Amino acid sequence: MCRRRGAIAASVTLDGIRIVKGAEHLKLYQFNTKMAKHYFCGNCGIYTHHQRRSNPTQFGFNVACLEGINPLKIEGIPTYDGVNHPADKR
């Protein structure tokens, strides 16, 4: 899932997200350690946000879900490959 998600995720504290419409359509997905909580739209499947495994006091959210924002036009955004999680220890 992570490798192919292709979303630019920004960070916000848990109280920094407010779902204003469609909360009843959100579905939860958890895998492996089940520490992170990944949410996606049950209708179209888009990843919307997740409670981070690396910092459970934060949500990562899909910048592309913000109305009027094109994440591909934002310069200087760090990206990860979706396989090598920053919190994984080698």
Protein Blocks (a to p, Z undefined) as FASTA:
>chain_A
ZZmnopacddddfklpccfehklmpccddehjlmaccdddfknopafbdcdfklmkbccd
dfklpghiafklpghiacdehlagfkbcZZ
